[in-house]
Amino acid sequence: MGRPTVGDRKRFLERLNGALDRQWLTNGGPLVHEFEDRVAEVAGTRHCVATSNATMALHLLYMATGLAGEVIMPAMTYVATAHAARALGLTPVFCDVDPDTGCIDPRRAEEAVTARTSGIVGVHLWGRPSAIDDLGKVAQRHGLRLLFDAAHALGCSYRGRPVGGFGAAEVFSFHATKVVNSFEGGAVVTDDGDLAERLRSLRSFGFGPDGISRRVGINAKMSEAAAAMGLTSLEAFEETRRHNRVNLDHYAAGLAGVDGVEVVTYDAAQNPNCQYVVIRVDEAVTGIHRDLLMRVLKAENITTQRYFSPACHQVEPYRTERPVVLPHTERLAEQVLALPTGPTVATADIQRVCEVLRCAVGAGPQVTERFRGCEETA
């Protein structure tokens, strides 16, 4: 899927050596504070609370906002969005998505509201912002907390404002696969000072500024080594964004005219980071299913991913405990495929991926028939 965005290795090692010289490796060191300041600047928020990973960031945010009972969210997301809620005893309630954007449909979200609902979690899928204003109106009408999983959306914007300052808070991911990485890492960004204070306490066992336990918390702190990587990767962010945009353009050109294969595009006004190059494969047109296409690509040493398939409501424990039919989500999950991109993916690589895709789709029915024959023989 592309290698991590490391940035200037010499600068990273300088930062890491500084931490070793200070012998301050965790517990809110200067690199973590600097990283929080930089992320808050990108997000346009007053506060950033860095965490060990984005799943913990979601977990802390659900705790800090006092969610209880049911939480409405799209099923077209990584399972961490739901698992972080479930681990706290909350009930994820999945609703369908907008078939064009893949983000939560505010109308479906409102239909899912019950007397037990305490919040709505929007997900900025592949960095494309949710229908933030409409979700805000739904949340306001029903007195619900509105949160956003912005794991894919660092540096993106919505109606001229950076992603990060919407709802009560938003969560970023700095996993190694993300456009900015800190090896493992996450953060909650918000303009709410009281919420930020609770989050800082919760990520450090519930301690207050005086070192005395104020509430039940966990250990979700970011280390200095992670912050060193995060700062260095963040310095390369704009260059990475530019490279990703070029990659996306090359994919769009290379796959133009391939019937049944749609390259997901981004609105330039939303300042996309183009972290993901996603295609939708319509088997009814191509004659080859997305999963078989993945196998063909893998045979040519091209790694792809199904982002996100199966959807959350299609996996355990959710599909057994609370079965639901979500037509738009299920169709999207059946079709999506993420292709290799990132700073280390060159134009020649993309040309080869497109050539294999065009060849496989061009022979789609024959490939499918041959595969079925092999399965029957086996």
C-alpha positions as CSV (number, residue, x, y, z in Angstrom):
1,M,0.0,0.0,0.0
2,G,3.1,2.3,0.1
3,R,5.7,2.7,2.7
4,P,5.5,5.0,5.7
5,T,6.1,8.7,5.4
6,V,9.3,8.9,7.4
7,G,10.6,12.3,6.4
8,D,14.2,13.5,7.2
9,R,15.8,10.5,8.9
10,K,18.7,12.6,10.2
11,R,16.2,15.1,11.8
12,F,14.3,12.2,13.4
13,L,17.5,10.7,14.9
14,E,18.5,14.2,16.2
15,R,15.1,14.4,18.0
16,L,15.4,10.8,19.3
17,N,18.9,11.4,20.6
18,G,17.7,14.6,22.3
19,A,15.1,12.6,24.2
20,L,17.8,10.0,25.2
21,D,20.1,12.8,26.4
22,R,17.3,14.3,28.5
23,Q,16.4,10.8,29.7
24,W,12.7,11.9,29.4
25,L,11.1,9.2,27.3
26,T,7.4,9.4,28.2
27,N,5.0,11.1,30.6
28,G,4.4,14.3,28.6
29,G,7.9,15.2,27.4
30,P,8.8,18.3,25.3
31,L,8.5,16.4,22.0
32,V,4.9,15.4,22.8
33,H,4.0,18.9,23.7
34,E,5.6,20.2,20.5
35,F,3.7,17.6,18.4
36,E,0.4,18.5,20.1
37,D,1.0,22.2,19.3
38,R,1.8,21.4,15.6
39,V,-1.2,19.2,15.2
40,A,-3.5,21.7,16.8
41,E,-2.2,24.3,14.4
42,V,-3.0,22.1,11.4
43,A,-6.4,21.3,12.8
44,G,-7.1,25.0,13.6
45,T,-8.1,24.1,17.2
46,R,-7.0,25.3,20.6
47,H,-6.2,21.9,22.0
48,C,-4.6,18.6,21.0
49,V,-4.3,15.6,23.3
50,A,-1.9,13.1,21.8
51,T,-2.4,9.4,22.6
52,S,-0.7,6.0,22.1
53,N,-3.0,5.3,19.1
54,A,-6.2,6.4,17.6
55,T,-8.3,3.6,19.1
56,M,-7.3,4.9,22.5
57,A,-8.1,8.4,21.4
58,L,-11.7,7.3,20.5
59,H,-12.0,5.3,23.7
60,L,-10.9,8.4,25.8
61,L,-13.2,10.7,23.8
62,Y,-16.2,8.4,24.4
63,M,-15.4,8.4,28.1
64,A,-14.7,12.1,28.4
65,T,-18.0,13.1,26.7
66,G,-20.0,10.8,28.9
67,L,-21.6,8.8,26.2
68,A,-24.0,6.1,27.4
69,G,-26.4,3.6,25.8
70,E,-26.5,3.8,22.0
71,V,-24.1,5.6,19.7
72,I,-25.0,6.1,16.0
73,M,-22.2,5.6,13.5
74,P,-21.7,4.4,9.9
75,A,-20.7,0.8,9.4
76,M,-18.4,1.9,6.6
77,T,-15.4,2.4,8.8
78,Y,-12.6,0.6,10.5
79,V,-13.8,-1.6,13.3
80,A,-11.9,0.5,15.9
81,T,-14.7,3.2,15.6
82,A,-17.2,0.6,16.9
83,H,-14.8,-1.5,19.1
84,A,-13.8,1.5,21.2
85,A,-17.4,2.1,22.0
86,R,-18.3,-1.5,22.6
87,A,-15.3,-1.8,25.0
88,L,-17.0,0.8,27.2
89,G,-20.3,-1.0,27.2
90,L,-21.8,1.3,24.6
91,T,-24.0,-0.1,21.8
92,P,-22.9,0.9,18.3
93,V,-25.9,1.5,16.1
94,F,-25.0,1.3,12.5
95,C,-26.8,3.3,9.8
96,D,-26.4,3.5,6.1
97,V,-24.2,5.9,4.1
98,D,-24.6,8.3,1.3
99,P,-23.9,6.2,-1.8
100,D,-21.9,9.0,-3.4
101,T,-19.5,10.0,-0.6
102,G,-19.5,6.8,1.5
103,C,-20.0,8.9,4.6
104,I,-22.8,8.6,7.1
105,D,-26.2,9.7,5.7
106,P,-27.7,12.3,8.2
107,R,-31.2,11.2,7.3
108,R,-30.5,7.6,8.2
109,A,-28.7,8.8,11.3
110,E,-31.8,10.7,12.4
111,E,-34.0,7.7,11.8
112,A,-31.8,5.6,14.1
113,V,-32.2,8.0,17.1
114,T,-34.0,6.4,20.1
115,A,-34.5,7.3,23.7
116,R,-31.2,5.5,24.5
117,T,-29.1,7.4,22.0
118,S,-26.4,9.7,23.4
119,G,-24.2,10.5,20.5
120,I,-23.4,10.4,16.8
121,V,-20.0,9.6,15.4
122,G,-19.3,10.8,11.8
123,V,-16.4,9.3,9.9
124,H,-14.6,11.3,7.2
125,L,-14.1,8.3,4.9
126,W,-10.8,8.4,2.9
127,G,-10.5,12.0,4.0
128,R,-13.7,13.2,2.5
129,P,-15.6,15.2,5.2
130,S,-19.0,14.0,6.4
131,A,-22.1,16.1,6.0
132,I,-21.0,18.1,9.0
133,D,-23.7,20.8,9.0
134,D,-26.6,18.4,8.5
135,L,-25.3,16.1,11.2
136,G,-24.9,19.0,13.5
137,K,-28.6,19.9,13.0
138,V,-29.6,16.3,13.8
139,A,-27.5,16.3,16.9
140,Q,-28.9,19.6,18.0
141,R,-32.5,18.6,17.5
142,H,-32.1,15.5,19.7
143,G,-29.7,16.9,22.2
144,L,-26.9,14.5,21.2
145,R,-23.1,14.7,21.3
146,L,-21.5,14.9,17.9
147,L,-18.0,13.5,17.4
148,F,-15.9,12.8,14.4
149,D,-13.5,10.0,13.5
150,A,-11.1,12.0,11.3
151,A,-8.4,9.3,11.2
152,H,-8.1,9.8,7.4
153,A,-8.6,13.5,7.2
154,L,-5.5,15.3,8.6
155,G,-5.0,18.5,6.7
156,C,-8.4,18.4,4.9
157,S,-11.0,21.0,5.1
158,Y,-14.8,21.6,5.1
159,R,-16.3,24.8,3.8
160,G,-13.0,26.6,4.3
161,R,-12.3,25.4,7.8
162,P,-9.7,22.7,8.7
163,V,-11.0,19.3,9.7
164,G,-10.5,19.1,13.5
165,G,-12.7,21.8,15.0
166,F,-16.1,20.3,14.3
167,G,-18.5,18.7,16.7
168,A,-17.4,18.4,20.3
169,A,-14.0,16.9,19.2
170,E,-12.4,15.0,16.4
171,V,-9.8,12.1,16.4
172,F,-6.8,11.8,14.1
173,S,-4.7,8.6,13.6
174,F,-0.9,8.6,13.2
175,H,-0.5,4.9,12.5
176,A,2.4,3.9,10.3
177,T,0.0,3.6,7.3
178,K,-1.3,7.2,7.6
179,V,-0.2,10.3,5.7
180,V,1.5,11.5,8.9
181,N,2.8,8.7,11.2
182,S,4.3,8.5,14.7
183,F,4.9,4.7,14.4
184,E,1.7,4.2,16.4
185,G,-0.2,7.2,17.6
186,G,-3.4,9.2,17.7
187,A,-4.9,12.5,19.0
188,V,-8.1,14.2,20.0
189,V,-8.4,17.8,18.8
190,T,-11.0,20.2,20.3
191,D,-11.7,23.8,21.2
192,D,-13.3,22.8,24.5
193,G,-10.8,23.4,27.2
194,D,-12.7,21.5,29.9
195,L,-13.0,18.5,27.6
196,A,-9.2,18.6,26.8
197,E,-8.4,18.7,30.5
198,R,-10.6,15.6,31.1
199,L,-8.9,13.8,28.2
200,R,-5.4,14.6,29.5
201,S,-6.4,13.2,32.9
202,L,-8.0,10.1,31.4
203,R,-5.0,9.2,29.3
204,S,-2.8,9.2,32.4
205,F,-4.6,6.9,34.8
206,G,-7.1,9.7,35.8
207,F,-4.4,11.9,37.5
208,G,-5.0,15.6,37.8
209,P,-2.3,18.3,37.3
210,D,-1.4,17.7,41.0
211,G,-0.6,14.1,40.4
212,I,-3.6,12.9,42.5
213,S,-6.1,10.5,40.9
214,R,-9.4,12.3,40.1
215,R,-11.2,9.7,38.1
216,V,-10.8,6.2,36.6
217,G,-8.4,6.5,33.7
218,I,-6.1,4.4,31.6
219,N,-2.6,4.6,30.2
220,A,-2.8,6.0,26.7
221,K,0.2,8.4,26.6
222,M,2.3,9.0,23.6
223,S,6.0,8.4,24.0
224,E,8.8,10.8,23.1
225,A,10.0,8.4,20.4
226,A,6.6,8.4,18.8
227,A,6.4,12.2,18.9
228,A,9.9,12.5,17.3
229,M,8.6,10.4,14.4
230,G,5.4,12.4,14.3
231,L,7.1,15.7,14.1
232,T,9.5,14.6,11.4
233,S,6.7,13.0,9.4
234,L,4.6,16.1,9.8
235,E,7.4,18.2,8.4
236,A,7.1,16.1,5.2
237,F,3.3,16.4,5.1
238,E,2.8,19.0,2.3
239,E,5.4,17.3,0.1
240,T,3.6,14.0,0.7
241,R,0.2,15.6,-0.1
242,R,1.6,16.9,-3.4
243,H,3.0,13.5,-4.3
244,N,-0.3,11.8,-3.5
245,R,-2.2,14.2,-5.7
246,V,0.1,13.5,-8.6
247,N,-0.3,9.7,-8.0
248,L,-4.1,10.1,-8.0
249,D,-4.0,12.0,-11.3
250,H,-1.8,9.2,-12.9
251,Y,-4.2,6.5,-11.7
252,A,-7.2,8.5,-13.0
253,A,-5.5,8.9,-16.4
254,G,-4.3,5.3,-16.5
255,L,-7.7,3.8,-15.8
256,A,-9.8,6.2,-17.8
257,G,-12.2,4.4,-20.1
258,V,-12.0,1.1,-18.2
259,D,-15.7,0.2,-18.0
260,G,-16.9,-0.8,-14.5
261,V,-13.9,0.7,-12.7
262,E,-14.4,4.1,-11.1
263,V,-11.5,6.0,-9.5
264,V,-12.9,7.8,-6.4
265,T,-12.2,11.6,-6.7
266,Y,-11.8,14.3,-4.2
267,D,-13.2,17.9,-4.1
268,A,-10.2,20.3,-4.5
269,A,-12.1,22.8,-2.3
270,Q,-11.7,20.3,0.6
271,N,-7.9,20.4,0.4
272,P,-7.7,16.6,0.2
273,N,-4.6,14.8,1.4
274,C,-5.3,12.1,-1.2
275,Q,-4.0,9.5,1.3
276,Y,-6.0,6.8,-0.4
277,V,-6.4,5.9,-4.0
278,V,-9.7,4.0,-4.0
279,I,-11.4,2.4,-7.0
280,R,-14.9,0.9,-7.2
281,V,-15.2,-2.3,-9.2
282,D,-18.7,-3.1,-10.6
283,E,-18.7,-6.8,-11.3
284,A,-21.9,-6.5,-13.4
285,V,-19.8,-4.5,-15.9
286,T,-16.3,-5.8,-15.5
287,G,-17.3,-9.5,-15.3
288,I,-14.7,-9.9,-12.5
289,H,-15.4,-9.6,-8.7
290,R,-13.3,-7.2,-6.7
291,D,-11.9,-10.1,-4.6
292,L,-10.7,-12.0,-7.6
293,L,-9.2,-8.8,-9.0
294,M,-7.2,-8.6,-5.8
295,R,-5.9,-12.1,-6.3
296,V,-4.8,-11.3,-9.8
297,L,-3.0,-8.2,-8.6
298,K,-1.4,-10.1,-5.8
299,A,-0.1,-12.7,-8.3
300,E,1.7,-9.8,-10.0
301,N,3.2,-8.6,-6.6
302,I,0.8,-5.7,-6.3
303,T,-0.7,-5.4,-2.8
304,T,-4.2,-3.8,-2.4
305,Q,-6.6,-3.5,0.5
306,R,-10.4,-3.6,0.8
307,Y,-11.1,-0.3,2.7
308,F,-13.5,-1.2,4.3
309,S,-14.8,-4.6,3.6
310,P,-16.5,-6.3,5.2
311,A,-18.3,-3.4,6.8
312,C,-18.6,-3.3,10.6
313,H,-22.2,-4.6,10.7
314,Q,-21.1,-7.6,8.7
315,V,-18.5,-8.8,11.3
316,E,-18.7,-10.2,14.8
317,P,-20.0,-9.5,17.3
318,Y,-22.2,-7.0,15.6
319,R,-23.7,-9.1,12.8
320,T,-25.0,-11.6,15.3
321,E,-26.0,-9.3,18.1
322,R,-27.8,-6.6,16.1
323,P,-28.3,-7.7,12.5
324,V,-29.2,-4.9,10.1
325,V,-29.4,-4.5,6.3
326,L,-27.6,-1.4,4.9
327,P,-27.9,-1.5,1.1
328,H,-25.6,1.4,0.2
329,T,-22.9,0.3,2.7
330,E,-23.0,-3.3,1.5
331,R,-22.8,-2.4,-2.1
332,L,-19.8,0.0,-1.4
333,A,-18.1,-2.6,0.7
334,E,-18.4,-5.2,-2.0
335,Q,-16.7,-2.9,-4.6
336,V,-14.0,-0.8,-3.0
337,L,-10.3,-1.5,-3.5
338,A,-7.4,0.7,-2.3
339,L,-4.4,0.9,-4.6
340,P,-0.7,1.5,-3.7
341,T,0.2,5.2,-3.2
342,G,2.5,7.4,-1.1
343,P,5.9,9.1,-1.5
344,T,7.7,5.9,-2.5
345,V,5.2,4.9,-5.2
346,A,6.6,6.2,-8.6
347,T,4.9,6.9,-11.9
348,A,6.3,3.8,-13.4
349,D,4.8,1.7,-10.5
350,I,1.4,3.3,-11.2
351,Q,1.6,2.6,-14.9
352,R,2.3,-1.1,-14.2
353,V,-0.6,-1.3,-11.7
354,C,-2.9,0.3,-14.3
355,E,-1.7,-2.1,-17.0
356,V,-2.4,-5.2,-14.9
357,L,-5.8,-3.8,-13.9
358,R,-6.8,-3.0,-17.5
359,C,-5.6,-6.5,-18.6
360,A,-7.5,-8.3,-15.8
361,V,-10.7,-6.3,-16.4
362,G,-10.4,-6.7,-20.2
363,A,-10.4,-10.5,-19.7
364,G,-12.7,-10.4,-16.7
365,P,-15.3,-13.0,-17.8
366,Q,-12.6,-15.4,-18.9
367,V,-10.6,-15.0,-15.7
368,T,-13.7,-15.5,-13.6
369,E,-14.7,-18.7,-15.6
370,R,-11.2,-20.1,-15.3
371,F,-11.1,-19.4,-11.6
372,R,-14.5,-21.1,-11.1
373,G,-13.2,-24.1,-13.1
374,C,-10.2,-24.4,-10.9
375,E,-12.3,-24.2,-7.8
376,E,-14.6,-27.0,-9.1
377,T,-11.6,-29.2,-9.9
378,A,-10.1,-28.7,-6.5
